[in-house]
Amino acid sequence: MVHAVNKRKSSVGRKEEKQVLPKLKWAGSKVQDDIFSDDVSLFKSHFDVDYESYLQRLWDANNDIYRILAEADDLEQARDRFYAYLDRTERKVFDLDNKLHILEKSTVRECIRVLRSIIGPINEFRTEFSALDSLWKLARNQRTELKEKISVGFILEFINLFRGVTGKSHIYLEDKEVEKGIPDFLRMEGREAAHLRTEILDEMGSGMLKYFKKYPSGLEEEVIGWRTENRSRILRHFKGTEKDWSSYTWQIRNVIRSSKPLADLIELSAEQQETIDRAVQHHIAFGITPYYLSLMDSQISVGYDHAIRAQVIPPKEYVDKMSELRPGRKLSFDFMGEHDCSPVDLVTRRYPMIAIMKPYNTCAQICVYCQRNWEIERVLEPRAMASKEKLQNALSWFDRHKSIGDVLITGGDPLVMRDAQLENILATLSQKKHIYRIRIGSRTPVVLPMRFTDELVAMLAKYHQPPRLHLSIVTHFEHSYEITPEAMEAVQKLRKAGISVYNQQVFTVENSRRFETAKLRKDLKSIGVDPYYTFNMKGKEETKQYMVPIARILQERKEEARLLPGLDRTDEPVFNVPRLGKNHLRAGQDRRLVMILPDGSRVYEFHPWEKNIKPIPPYNYVDVPIYDYLEELASRGENIHDYRTIWFYY
C-alpha cells in the first residue's frame, strides 16, 4: 500500500520557509522539498484506548530521556539535549568497561541512528510532523497542546527505541541485559564442541518444523482427498466430466463470476456473499476458475484456505473504495505510476535493459490486490487483446531501443491468450538480435495448470534457444496450500523442456505468520519452482487490510528464511518504488526510517536504484503500524511474543 505522509501543519516553526514547488505530472504525487510521495491521507488511528499505563512504561523505559524532555524549556532545547544524550550513549558503547554483548551493542547503535533521524528538523519538515514535539508535550503533560492524538502504536515504537539505546531490547534474553560472553561450544574443541553445537541446531530445526506443520501443502494425501471431493461436487454442479476438468477451455468457459454458484459449492459468510454481489454490481472485476475453487475448504471453520479465499473474495473495504473511485480509477489506483513509465502503448520501462510488454488485459481469474487490477474491466474481457496496430507499434518500439535485452510479457495474463496469438509475439521478439531473454508473467500454473498442454509447452520450447535466447515463466504462488499435483505436473512439463519457472510472492497478512513463507519456499523448490522475489505489498486504502509492515519482511528474512538452505531462499525481498523501480530491502543503506507518525506508522525514505549513478529523488512511504499488524495476528490466534523482535527491524 503506497501512502503519503499525512498533510499536517508543521510543528517545527519553519512554515514560512516552504517554497512553491512544481507539481509532478502524475496527479497522485506531491513534492516535499527534494522528496516525492503519494498525495493521499489514509490512516485512521485507534484512540479508544486508555493508554496511561503505556505512557508510564514509555518514561520507565528510559528515565534519562524523560528528564531531558520534561525539563526542556522549548522544543529546540529538548532537541539539543536529546542529540547530546545520543552522542554520549553511543560513545559508551565503545568503552572498554561496557559489558553489553557485542550484538546488543549493535542494536544500541541502530536505535541511536534511528532516533537521530526521527528528531532531525529536515525530516520533520518533509513529513510535516514532529514526533519530538509530541514526546516533549507528553513528558510535560501538555496534552491539550498536541496537534494530533497519539496512539498506543506510537508509544510502543518509542518504548522499544528508548529501551534499545540502553541495551535492554530483550532480543536475546527476557529477564536481564545480555552481557559479554562466549557460548560453551566455542570454548570446546573437536567432537565435544560439535555435539553441543548440534544440540543447538537441532533445537532450531525442530522449532521450524513445528511451525511447518501448521501450513499443509496441497501435496499432502489428506488435502488431496478433500479436493477430490470438491472436484466431484463442482463437476456435478456444472454437469462436467473428468475429461472436462482437465481441459483449460472448459475451465475458462465455467469461470465463476457471481456469488450464487460459489455459495452453492462452498460455505460463504454473509459478508463474503454481500461483497461479491456488490463487486459484480459495481463492475469490479471478479472471477474464480473451477480448479481454484476446488482448492478452497468446503467449510470456513477448516481455515487452511485463508490465503486462497483472500486472493479472490474481495473484502468490504476494497469494494467500497473501488466503487467510490470508479470514475477515476485509472489515476487513483495506478500507485506504481505506470502512466508515467509508458513510452508507447503496451510498454512500461523503468530500467536500462528491461521493459514490460502488456498485450492482453485480462486474466482467467482476478486477484484482489493485483498491482494492475484497476486496468481490468472484467474477468476474461472479450476485448482484452490489444489491437494489431498497438501491438505492431509496441513491437517496433523495441527496434529503436537496442539497450533492452530482457522483455517481460505480462498483463493481464498472456497465457490466457490463444497459442497462435502468443506465438506471433514471441516470434517477433525472438528475431530481434538484441533481445536475449523473454519472460512470461502468468498465474496460470497456480489457477489454471491444465493450460500447459503438450502443444503449448512445445511452442514455448521453440523460443528457448540457449545461449542466444532464454525463455522462462514467472508466476505467483502465495501459499503452500496452492501447491498441488496439477501445479507440479505443469511445472515439471516446463522444466523438462528446459524452461525455468520462478516465483514472485506478494508478502501479505495471509502468508506472513512465523515460518509461513519459509514453508512456501521449501514446497516451491520441491516441485521445481525457484523463489525469485518477495514483494512488499503496496496499494492504497482499498487493500490496507492485506498490508504487512516492512519490519516483518526484514524479520522473516533474518530469523526464518535464514534457517533454510541457500537453494531454498533464493528470493530477494523488494520494495517497488512508484515510477522508479525496485529497492532491495536487504540493502539497508538504500532506505532510512525518518519519522513515526501519531498512529504508529513509520515513514521510510526509499532511495532509487539509480543511487550513486544518477541524482533521482527519494520517495517517502508511510508503512502500516506494527501495533495494528500485531493486533491482527493476535486476532488470528498468534502468540505475539514470537514476534517481539519486530520493533528492532528498521
FIZAVEX-546562 format. One line per 4 residues: number of its first residue (from 0); their letters; for each residue x, y, z of C-alpha. Coordinates in steps of 0.25 Angstrom, whole numbers, plus 5000, padded with zeros to 4 digits. Each point is the difference from the previous one (the first is absolute). Example, Ala and Ser with C-alpha at 12.3 -4.5 7.8 and 13.67 -1.06 7.14 Angstrom:
2
0> AS> 5049 4982 5031 | 5006 5014 4998
END
This chain:
650
0> MVHA> 5000 5000 5000 | 5006 5013 4996 | 4996 5011 5009 | 5004 5015 5001
4> VNKR> 5005 5007 5013 | 4987 5006 5006 | 4998 5015 4997 | 5003 5006 5013
8> KSSV> 5004 5014 5004 | 5014 5000 5003 | 5004 5001 5015 | 5014 5003 4997
12> GRKE> 4998 5015 4999 | 5005 5000 4985 | 4987 5002 4993 | 5005 5013 4994
16> EKQV> 5012 4993 4993 | 4991 4991 4991 | 5002 5003 4986 | 4989 4999 4989
20> LPKL> 5005 4987 4993 | 4996 4996 4986 | 4989 4989 5000 | 5004 4987 4994
24> KWAG> 4993 4995 4988 | 4994 4988 5007 | 4988 5005 5007 | 5002 4991 5012
28> SKVQ> 5013 5005 5004 | 5006 5012 5007 | 5013 5006 5002 | 5005 5004 5014
32> DDIF> 5014 5006 5000 | 5008 4990 4992 | 4992 4988 5003 | 4987 4995 4993
36> SDDV> 4989 4992 5005 | 4985 4997 4998 | 4991 5011 5003 | 4989 4993 5008
40> SLFK> 4996 4998 5014 | 4995 4987 5005 | 5003 4995 5014 | 4990 5001 5011
44> SHFD> 5006 4999 5014 | 4994 4992 5011 | 4998 5009 5012 | 4989 4992 5008
48> VDYE> 5011 4995 5009 | 5004 5005 5014 | 5015 5001 4998 | 5004 5006 5013
52> SYLQ> 5007 4987 5003 | 5007 5000 4987 | 5005 5014 5002 | 5006 4996 5014
56> RLWD> 5007 4989 4993 | 5006 5009 4990 | 5006 5009 5011 | 5004 4988 5008
60> ANND> 5007 4995 4987 | 5011 5011 5001 | 4999 5010 5011 | 5012 5008 4995
64> IYRI> 4992 5003 4987 | 4988 5003 5008 | 5007 5010 5009 | 5006 5007 4987
68> LAEA> 4986 5001 4994 | 4993 5005 5013 | 5011 5010 5004 | 5002 5007 4987
72> DDLE> 4994 5014 4999 | 4997 4999 4985 | 5001 4990 4988 | 5013 5004 4995
76> QARD> 5007 4999 5014 | 4994 4986 5001 | 5005 4996 4986 | 5014 5005 5004
80> RFYA> 5001 4992 5013 | 4994 4988 4993 | 5011 5000 4990 | 5010 5002 5011
84> YLDR> 4995 4988 5007 | 5000 4992 4988 | 5015 5004 4998 | 5004 4996 5014
88> TERK> 4992 4987 4999 | 5007 4996 4987 | 5014 5003 5006 | 4997 4991 5012
92> VFDL> 4998 4988 4990 | 5014 5001 4997 | 5005 5001 5014 | 5009 4988 5005
96> DNKL> 4992 4998 5012 | 4987 4999 4993 | 4995 4986 5003 | 4989 4999 4989
100> HILE> 5001 4989 4990 | 5005 5005 4987 | 4987 4996 4993 | 4992 5008 5010
104> KSTV> 5010 5012 4998 | 4996 4999 4985 | 4985 5002 5004 | 5004 5012 5008
108> RECI> 5007 5006 4989 | 4989 4997 4990 | 4989 5006 5010 | 5009 5013 5002
112> RVLR> 5001 5001 4985 | 4985 4999 4998 | 4997 5010 5011 | 5010 5010 4994
116> SIIG> 4993 5000 4987 | 4986 5001 5007 | 5003 5013 5008 | 5007 5006 4988
120> PINE> 4994 5013 4996 | 5001 4997 4985 | 4991 4987 5002 | 4990 5008 5008
124> FRTE> 4999 5010 4988 | 4999 4989 4989 | 4990 4992 5008 | 4992 5012 5006
128> FSAL> 5000 4993 5014 | 5009 5001 5012 | 5001 4988 5008 | 5009 5007 5010
132> DSLW> 4990 5011 5002 | 4990 4990 5004 | 5009 4993 5009 | 5004 5013 5006
136> KLAR> 4986 5004 5003 | 4996 4987 5005 | 5012 5000 5010 | 4996 5014 5005
140> NQRT> 4985 4995 5001 | 4996 5011 4989 | 4991 4990 4993 | 4989 5011 4997
144> ELKE> 5011 5006 4991 | 5002 4988 4992 | 4996 5002 4985 | 4997 4985 4998
148> KISV> 4995 4989 5010 | 5011 4991 5003 | 4998 4985 4999 | 5005 4988 5007
152> GFIL> 5007 4996 4988 | 5008 5013 5000 | 5003 4998 5015 | 5005 4985 4998
156> EFIN> 5009 5004 4989 | 5007 5010 5009 | 5000 4990 5012 | 5008 4991 4992
160> LFRG> 5009 5011 4995 | 5003 5005 5014 | 5003 4986 5005 | 5008 4997 4988
164> VTGK> 5010 5012 5002 | 5003 4995 5014 | 5003 4985 4996 | 4986 4995 5005
168> SHIY> 4994 4995 4987 | 4997 4987 5006 | 5003 4993 4987 | 5009 4990 5005
172> LEDK> 4996 4998 5015 | 4987 5004 5006 | 5004 5003 5015 | 5014 5007 4999
176> EVEK> 5009 5007 4992 | 5009 4992 4990 | 5014 5001 5005 | 5013 4996 4994
180> GIPD> 5002 4985 4999 | 5004 4989 4991 | 4991 4988 4997 | 5004 4987 5007
184> FLRM> 5002 4993 4986 | 5011 5010 4996 | 5008 4997 5013 | 5001 4986 4996
188> EGRE> 5006 4992 4988 | 4998 4988 4992 | 4988 4991 5002 | 4997 5006 5013
192> AAHL> 4997 5013 4993 | 4993 4994 4988 | 4990 4992 5009 | 4997 5013 5008
196> RTEI> 4998 5008 4987 | 4992 4989 4994 | 4990 5001 5012 | 4998 5015 4998
200> LDEM> 4998 4998 4985 | 4990 4988 5002 | 4992 5009 5009 | 4999 5011 4990
204> GSGM> 4997 4990 4989 | 4989 4993 5008 | 4994 5013 5004 | 4999 5004 4985
208> LKYF> 4994 4986 4996 | 4989 5002 5011 | 4996 5013 4993 | 5000 4993 4987
212> KKYP> 4989 4990 5004 | 4991 5012 5002 | 5000 5002 4985 | 4997 4988 4992
216> SGLE> 5002 5000 4985 | 4991 4995 4989 | 5009 4988 4998 | 4996 4993 5013
220> EEVI> 4992 4988 4999 | 4988 5005 5009 | 4999 5013 4993 | 5000 4993 4986
224> GWRT> 4988 4992 5005 | 4993 5012 5004 | 5002 5006 4987 | 4996 4988 4992
228> ENRS> 4986 5001 5007 | 5000 5015 4997 | 5003 4997 4985 | 4988 4990 5000
232> RILR> 4991 5010 5006 | 5004 5011 4990 | 4999 4990 4988 | 4986 4996 5004
236> HFKG> 4996 5015 5001 | 5005 5003 4986 | 4996 4987 4994 | 5014 4997 4996
240> TEKD> 5009 4987 4999 | 5014 4997 5005 | 5004 5002 4986 | 4994 5014 5000
244> WSSY> 5008 5003 5013 | 5013 4998 4993 | 4996 5010 4989 | 5004 5014 5002
248> TWQI> 4990 5005 4990 | 4989 4993 5008 | 5006 5007 5013 | 4999 5014 4993
252> RNVI> 4986 4998 4995 | 4996 4997 5014 | 5007 5011 5008 | 4991 5004 5012
256> RSSK> 4996 5014 4998 | 4990 5002 5011 | 4997 4995 5015 | 4988 4991 4996
260> PLAD> 5008 4988 4995 | 5011 5003 5010 | 4990 4999 5012 | 4995 4987 4994
264> LIEL> 5013 4994 5000 | 5008 5005 5013 | 4996 5006 5013 | 5000 5016 4999
268> SAEQ> 4998 5009 5011 | 4989 5010 4998 | 5010 5012 4999 | 5008 4992 4989
272> QETI> 4987 4998 4992 | 4996 5014 5001 | 5013 5006 4996 | 5000 4991 4988
276> DRAV> 4986 5004 4996 | 5004 5015 5001 | 5013 4998 4993 | 4992 4994 4988
280> QHHI> 4990 5011 5001 | 5011 5011 4999 | 5007 4993 4989 | 5012 4997 5008
284> AFGI> 5007 4988 4994 | 4997 4987 5007 | 5003 4985 4995 | 5004 4987 5005
288> TPYY> 5004 4988 4992 | 4993 4987 5004 | 5014 4994 5002 | 5004 5011 5010
292> LSLM> 4986 4999 5007 | 5004 4985 5002 | 5012 5004 5009 | 4990 5007 5010
296> DSQI> 4996 4993 5012 | 4985 4997 5000 | 4998 5005 5014 | 5005 5014 5005
300> SVGY> 5004 4994 5013 | 5011 4991 4994 | 5008 5012 4997 | 5012 4995 4992
304> DHAI> 4995 5007 4988 | 5000 5014 5006 | 5011 5005 4990 | 4992 4994 4988
308> RAQV> 4987 5007 5004 | 5007 5013 5002 | 5006 5000 4986 | 4986 5000 4993
312> IPPK> 4989 5004 5010 | 5000 5015 5002 | 4999 5006 5014 | 4990 5010 5003
316> EYVD> 5010 5012 5000 | 5005 4996 4987 | 4986 5000 4993 | 4997 5013 5007
320> KMSE> 5012 5008 4995 | 5000 4994 4986 | 4985 5004 4999 | 5002 5014 5005
324> LRPG> 5012 5003 4991 | 4995 4992 4988 | 5000 5013 4990 | 5014 5003 5003
328> RKLS> 5005 4986 5003 | 5012 5000 4990 | 5006 5012 5006 | 4996 4997 5015
332> FDFM> 5005 4986 5000 | 5013 5001 4991 | 5008 5000 5012 | 5013 4996 4992
336> GEHD> 4998 5012 4991 | 5000 4991 4988 | 4994 5011 4992 | 5013 5008 5001
340> CSPV> 5009 4988 4996 | 4993 4996 4987 | 5007 5006 4988 | 4990 4993 4991
344> DLVT> 4987 4993 5002 | 5002 4986 5006 | 5014 5002 5004 | 5005 5004 5014
348> RRYP> 5015 5003 5003 | 5008 5004 5013 | 5013 4994 4997 | 5011 5001 4990
352> MIAI> 5000 4985 4995 | 4986 4996 5003 | 4986 5003 4995 | 4986 4995 5003
356> MKPY> 4990 4997 4989 | 4985 4998 5003 | 4993 4995 4987 | 4988 4994 5007
360> NTCA> 4992 5007 5011 | 4992 4989 5008 | 5002 4987 5008 | 4994 4987 5002
364> QICV> 4996 5005 5014 | 5003 5013 5007 | 5009 5002 5013 | 4994 5010 5009
368> YCQR> 5013 5007 5003 | 5006 4999 4986 | 5009 5012 4996 | 4992 5002 4987
372> NWEI> 4986 4996 5003 | 4996 5014 4999 | 5002 4998 4985 | 4992 4988 4998
376> ERVL> 4985 5002 4998 | 4996 4986 5002 | 5005 4986 5000 | 5002 4994 4986
380> EPRA> 4996 5013 4994 | 4998 4997 4985 | 5007 5013 4995 | 5012 4997 5009
384> MASK> 5009 4998 4988 | 5008 5012 4995 | 4997 5004 4986 | 5009 4996 4989
388> EKLQ> 5005 5015 4998 | 5003 5001 5015 | 5008 4987 5000 | 5008 5004 4988
392> NALS> 5003 5013 5005 | 5005 4994 5013 | 5008 4989 4994 | 5006 5011 4990
396> WFDR> 5004 5008 5012 | 5010 4990 5005 | 5007 5002 4986 | 5004 5014 5004
400> HKSI> 5004 4996 5014 | 5011 4990 4999 | 5005 5001 5014 | 4988 4992 5004
404> GDVL> 5004 4985 5001 | 4989 4995 5010 | 4986 5001 4997 | 4989 4995 5010
408> ITGG> 4987 4997 4993 | 4989 5002 5010 | 4986 5007 5001 | 4990 4995 5004
412> DPLV> 5004 4985 4997 | 5006 4998 4987 | 4999 4985 5001 | 4984 5002 5000
416> MRDA> 5003 5004 4985 | 4999 4990 4989 | 5013 4992 4997 | 5000 5007 4986
420> QLEN> 4999 5014 5006 | 5011 4998 5010 | 5009 4993 4989 | 4999 5012 4991
424> ILAT> 5005 5009 5011 | 5011 4990 5004 | 5004 4998 4985 | 5002 5015 4998
428> LSQK> 5008 5003 5013 | 5009 4988 4997 | 5004 5006 4987 | 5006 5012 5007
432> KHIY> 5014 4997 5002 | 5002 5009 5012 | 4989 4992 5008 | 5007 4989 5007
436> RIRI> 4989 4996 5010 | 4984 5000 5000 | 4993 4998 5013 | 4985 4997 5000
440> GSRT> 4993 5004 5013 | 4988 4991 5003 | 4992 4995 5011 | 4994 4988 4992
444> PVVL> 5010 4990 5007 | 4992 5003 5013 | 4986 5003 4995 | 4999 4992 4987
448> PMRF> 5011 4990 4999 | 4993 4992 4989 | 5004 5011 4991 | 5013 4994 4998
452> TDEL> 4997 4991 4989 | 5010 4992 4992 | 4998 5009 4989 | 5002 5013 5008
456> VAML> 5013 4995 5006 | 5005 4995 4987 | 4997 5014 4994 | 5007 5007 5012
460> AKYH> 5012 4991 4999 | 5002 5004 4985 | 5004 5014 5006 | 5009 4995 5010
464> QPPR> 5013 5000 4993 | 5012 5001 5009 | 5010 5007 5000 | 4994 5010 4990
468> LHLS> 4986 5001 5006 | 4994 4995 5013 | 4985 4999 5003 | 4995 4998 5014
472> IVTH> 4987 5000 5008 | 4998 5010 5012 | 4988 4996 5008 | 4993 5004 5014
476> FEHS> 4998 4989 5010 | 4996 5006 5013 | 4998 4989 5010 | 5004 4985 5001
480> YEIT> 4985 4997 4999 | 5001 5004 4986 | 5010 4989 4996 | 4993 4988 4994
484> PEAM> 5003 4988 4992 | 4994 5007 4988 | 5009 5012 5002 | 5012 4991 5002
488> EAVQ> 4997 4993 4987 | 4999 5013 4992 | 5014 5005 5006 | 5006 4987 4997
492> KLRK> 4996 5000 4985 | 5007 5014 4999 | 5012 4995 5008 | 5002 4988 4991
496> AGIS> 4999 5009 4988 | 5012 5008 5006 | 4991 5012 5004 | 5003 5006 5014
500> VYNQ> 4988 5004 5009 | 5001 5011 5010 | 4991 5005 5011 | 4997 5014 5004
504> QVFT> 4993 5000 5014 | 4992 5012 5005 | 5002 5000 5015 | 4986 5002 5006
508> VENS> 4994 4998 5014 | 4995 4987 4994 | 5014 4994 4999 | 5008 5008 5010
512> RRFE> 4999 4991 5012 | 5012 4994 5006 | 5007 4990 4990 | 4988 5001 4991
516> TAKL> 5008 5006 4988 | 5012 4991 5004 | 4990 4988 4998 | 4996 5005 4986
520> RKDL> 5014 5002 4996 | 5003 4985 5003 | 4988 4995 4994 | 5002 5008 4987
524> KSIG> 5014 4994 4999 | 4994 4986 5001 | 4992 5002 4987 | 5011 5007 4992
528> VDPY> 4997 5015 5003 | 5011 5009 5004 | 4996 5011 5009 | 5004 5014 4994
532> YTFN> 4994 5012 5006 | 4992 5002 5013 | 4992 5013 4998 | 4997 5010 5011
536> MKGK> 4985 5002 4996 | 4995 5014 4997 | 4987 5006 4996 | 4992 5010 5006
540> EETK> 4988 5000 5010 | 4992 4990 4992 | 5010 4989 5004 | 5006 5004 5013
544> QYMV> 4995 4988 5008 | 5009 4992 4992 | 5012 5008 5004 | 5012 4996 5008
548> PIAR> 5011 5009 5006 | 5013 5000 4993 | 5006 4996 5013 | 4993 4987 4999
552> ILQE> 5006 4997 4987 | 5014 5003 5005 | 4998 4992 5013 | 4995 4988 4991
556> RKEE> 5012 5001 4991 | 5010 5000 5012 | 4993 4991 5010 | 4992 4989 4992
560> ARLL> 5006 5000 4985 | 5014 5000 5006 | 4997 4986 5006 | 4998 4994 4986
564> PGLD> 5011 4995 4991 | 5005 5011 4990 | 4993 4993 4988 | 4986 5002 5006
568> RTDE> 5002 5014 5004 | 5004 5006 4986 | 4989 5011 5000 | 5003 5014 5003
572> PVFN> 4991 5009 5009 | 4997 5013 4992 | 4992 5013 5001 | 4995 5005 4986
576> VPRL> 5002 5015 5000 | 4989 5006 4992 | 5004 5004 4986 | 5015 4997 5003
580> GKNH> 5002 4985 5003 | 5004 4990 5011 | 5007 5004 5013 | 5007 4987 5006
584> LRAG> 4996 5000 5014 | 5012 4992 5005 | 5008 5012 4995 | 4998 5008 5013
588> QDRR> 5009 5012 4994 | 4988 5002 4990 | 4990 5005 5010 | 4998 5008 5013
592> LVMI> 4989 5000 5010 | 4998 5015 5001 | 4987 5001 5009 | 4990 4993 5008
596> LPDG> 4986 5006 4999 | 4989 5002 5010 | 4993 4987 4997 | 5014 4992 5001
600> SRVY> 5002 5000 4985 | 5015 5000 4996 | 5004 5009 4988 | 5011 4995 4992
604> EFHP> 5009 5007 4990 | 5003 4991 4989 | 5012 5003 4991 | 4998 4996 4985
608> WEKN> 5008 4989 4993 | 5008 5011 4993 | 5006 5005 5013 | 5015 5002 4998
612> IKPI> 4997 5001 4985 | 4990 5011 4998 | 4994 5010 5009 | 4986 4995 5000
616> PPYN> 4991 5005 5012 | 4997 4990 5011 | 4986 4996 5004 | 4993 5001 5013
620> YVDV> 4991 4989 5003 | 4990 4998 5012 | 5000 4986 5005 | 4989 4993 5008
624> PIYD> 5002 5001 5015 | 5007 4988 5007 | 4990 5001 5011 | 4988 4998 4991
628> YLEE> 5006 4988 4993 | 5003 4993 5013 | 4986 5002 5004 | 4995 4993 4987
632> LASR> 5010 4989 5003 | 4994 4999 5014 | 4986 4999 4995 | 5005 4988 4991
636> GENI> 5005 4993 5012 | 5015 5003 4999 | 5009 5001 5012 | 5005 5015 4999
640> HDYR> 5012 4996 5009 | 5005 4993 4988 | 5001 5013 4992 | 5006 5008 5011
644> TIWF> 5013 5004 4992 | 4992 5006 4989 | 5001 5014 5006 | 5015 5000 4998
648> YY> 5000 4998 4985 | 5001 5013 4993
END
